[in-house]
Amino acid sequence: MNMRNIAYNNIVFTDGFWKKRYELNKDVSIKSVRDRFEETSRFEALRFTYEEGKPKPHVFYDSDVAKWMEGVAYLVHSGNECEEELKLCRELIASMKEHQREDGYMNSYFQQVAPEKIFTDKNAHELYCAGHLLEAAIAYDIATGEHDFLDVMKKYFDYIEKCFIIDKTSSFSVPGHEEIELALLKMYEYCGEKKYLDMAMFFINTRGTCDKAMPPMLRNCYDQNEMPVRELQEAEGHAVRAVYLYTAMAEAARITEDKKLMDAASRLFDNILTSRMYVSGGVGSSKAGEAFTVKYDLPNLEAYSETCAAIGYMLFALAMQKVSLDTKYPEVIERIMHNALLVSTSLDGTSFFYQNPLEIHLASVGKETCMAPANRSSLPPQERYKVFQCSCCPPNINRIFARIGDFFFMERDDALIINQYTALRANTTKAKIVIDTQYPVSGKMNITISGNKYKQIYLRKPAWCDEYTIDAQHTLKDGYIILDACENMDINLDFNMKPYFVETNPAVRENSGKVALFYGPTLYCLERIDNDYDLGAVCVSIEKALETAKVFIPADYYMNNIDLEGYVDEYFPSLYRIAKLNSNNKILHFRPYWTFANRGKTDMKVWIRGTK
């Protein structure tokens, strides 16, 4: 059931939550990342000015800059004024064109620092950088109609094809970090040249059949190279590499109608969803290898949950929903959009998380006091940073927020499918759509559709919604509210948003006996700065707590806070005593998880003990 995505440039956010978040990225974050990249010589690398004594380019700088340029292109394509950013893009493109080798090779690190090592080390990010540059070039070509960037990349990819497929002169066959596969599939769908599809399929089909040698500390599953991709059963290895590969598998299966490849993609998606995804939508639980671990291993204090991995899983879900009208895919998108993605950026838009823990306990930071600081076990940072040594996440955030409109609508010949909700205007070839809502602050909305030529309208009913009201004849099937359509429609819909608690599968030992608070799609947390007690002492009686819940919007950000009644264990002077289970009634002050760590370092907790 192939469906078409309604692209971001057809959508304008008109009010409320996502308009504010989109504009924060456009007006603040993309400029902040640009300034930090200028300070850290990332742009300088692509100006090809390196010489001894100057900061040395890194092997992944091209990918950092490419994602930022891609974000700029999406903003421009949506009609935004980005003159300063476009000027910088043009400068960098001119430099790439000038310094590209005659044979087509184009990489700022290897050309300036290690030309003798070109295509000799699969873990040196050459093809990863090439992929991100190609994605940026496609987006830039679409946005501006200026073809120099794409011409540079076409020439480079001709050389990649020659080295890897035709002459096989490279020292490896598949990249250590997947990404080029996604770019090649996007290039095929943009320009229609079959060679790009063939190249993508070469890298997908060759993975797991060669290049088995890995450093002693790693197994071949680290870069998903242990077996052919159609045989993969569980999500393993470096989480970002994994979800980028799985997304490419899903896109390739859709394009080629390869059932075995699609079956593998579906199997891997479900494996993450049912045993390896944090309640925030984050994935990849271990700092060691930035990787997936075993099923149900979802630690909170040590959670890795890299921002890029959440973005990758979100893109994987988008690819899967193009071929299946199954609400689990937009449900994952909604969870990531409103939690794991949002938490990555500070409220002022200038600082970012690379790791996204679900608990902070300051007393556990550097707790091995007999060890030198460098030898103590590390925990995720307690504050966001403006730039990182490995700064893949900030520009990835820039580009995903710039195209966030991609995730709202799908269509097929006879139906419009609305999967996500916010205040917006959208145009398709068959209808004009206006949604008026404060979602996710409220579940109430008005949807007007004019000039409609669809036969049916599908409205996703969120899985958290137990009761809804709608003033139109409809049927409910497989999580979708389905309406027979007419030329002009005016629909009032209310998802009856309210607080609720969730619990995990008992196999997740970390969260045994604990619950997490949600309001609609939004996950909540406690911060010590708001609550005058140790967060580990907190407990709630679920039904009673929900009866006492008060929802209100604070002054400093655009989402509800929640106060509700709970209990705090009584403290006593000894280390142990015969259990008395004494506790004190307290009002617990919850705020959205994505807003934590914006007021200095403080303890934070998502999962708390709950009784029924």
ABEGO torsion letter per residue (X at the ends): XBBBBBBAAABBBABEAAAAAAAAAAAAAAAAAAAAAAAAGAAAAAAGABBBGBBBBBAAAAAAAAAAAAAAAAAAAAGBBBAAAAAAAAAAAAAAAAABBAAGBBBAAAAAABAAABGABAAAGAAAAAAAAAAAAAAAAAAAGBAAAAAAAAAAAAAAAAAAAAAGABABABBABBGAAAAAAAAAAAAGBAAAAAAAAAAAAABGABGABBBAABBAAAAGAABBAAABABBBEBAAAAAAAAAAAAAAAAAAGBAAAAAAAAAAAAAAAAAABBAAGBBGABABGGBBBBBGBBBAAABAGBAAAAAAAAAAAAAAAAABBBAAAAAAAAAAAABAAAAABBAAGABBBABBBABBBAAABGABAABBAAABBBBBBABBBABBABAAAAAAAAAAAAAAAAAABBBBAABBBBABBBBBBBBBAABBBBBBBAOAABABBBBBBBGBABABBBBBBBAABABBBBABBBBBBGGBBBBBBBABBBBBBBAGBBBBBBBBBAABAAABGBBBBBBEABBBBBBAAABBBBAAABBBBAAAAAAABBBBBBAABBBBBBBBBBBBBBBBABABBBBAGBBBBBBBBBBBAAABGAAEBBBBBABBBBBX
